[in-house]
């Protein structure tokens, strides 16, 4: 059985049937997308970092950083487009994370904030964005997911929040439509994560791929 979380154009596929259980009887789940500084993968999809600094997908699409912008290489080629061919996505770095701001109407704004208030490493900026488009696993808080009303975060139809870990640190990802009145991006606190784990009786593995031993 596969549960699918849908937020507008954002799809987060949750492989519920593949979950295992920890010693406390909680389901241990993994999201669709996994990534590290050199690759991003999801079911049937792989993106890898090339020697020229661009990220190439199996479908022939490639993405590169131009200054602070992420763009599709060969914009109008008939290939998949995680970034709209006619535009770009600007990376706006914050002291406690970063924001991805699409240049085109209808694009979703992603903001990631860390619990410890430290920035996200620059080498993860592109793979994190690609993974966000392919399906980040974590505790989703929105109007569609049961238990979200207990998180203490205002719920809006055009906004969602996901809690996950990155490099051993806790991160909150906020996604919303342009112009939506979404909550101010900030890490909501350990009590929110603890509440979601308790209410849903599940924990999530980090979408970041473990480093090889």
Buried (B, 14 or more C-beta within 10 A) or exposed (E): EEEEBEBEEBBBBBBEEEBEEEEEEBBEBBBBBBBBBEBBBBEEBEBBBEEEEBBBBEBEBBBBBEEEBBBBBEBEEEBEBBBBBEBBBBBEEBEBBBBBBBBEEEBBBBBBBBBEEEBBEEEBBBBBBBBBBBBBBBBBBBEEBEBBEBBEBEBBEBBBBBBBBBEEBBBBBBBBBEEEEBBEBBBBEEEBBEBBBEBBEBBBBBBBBEEEE
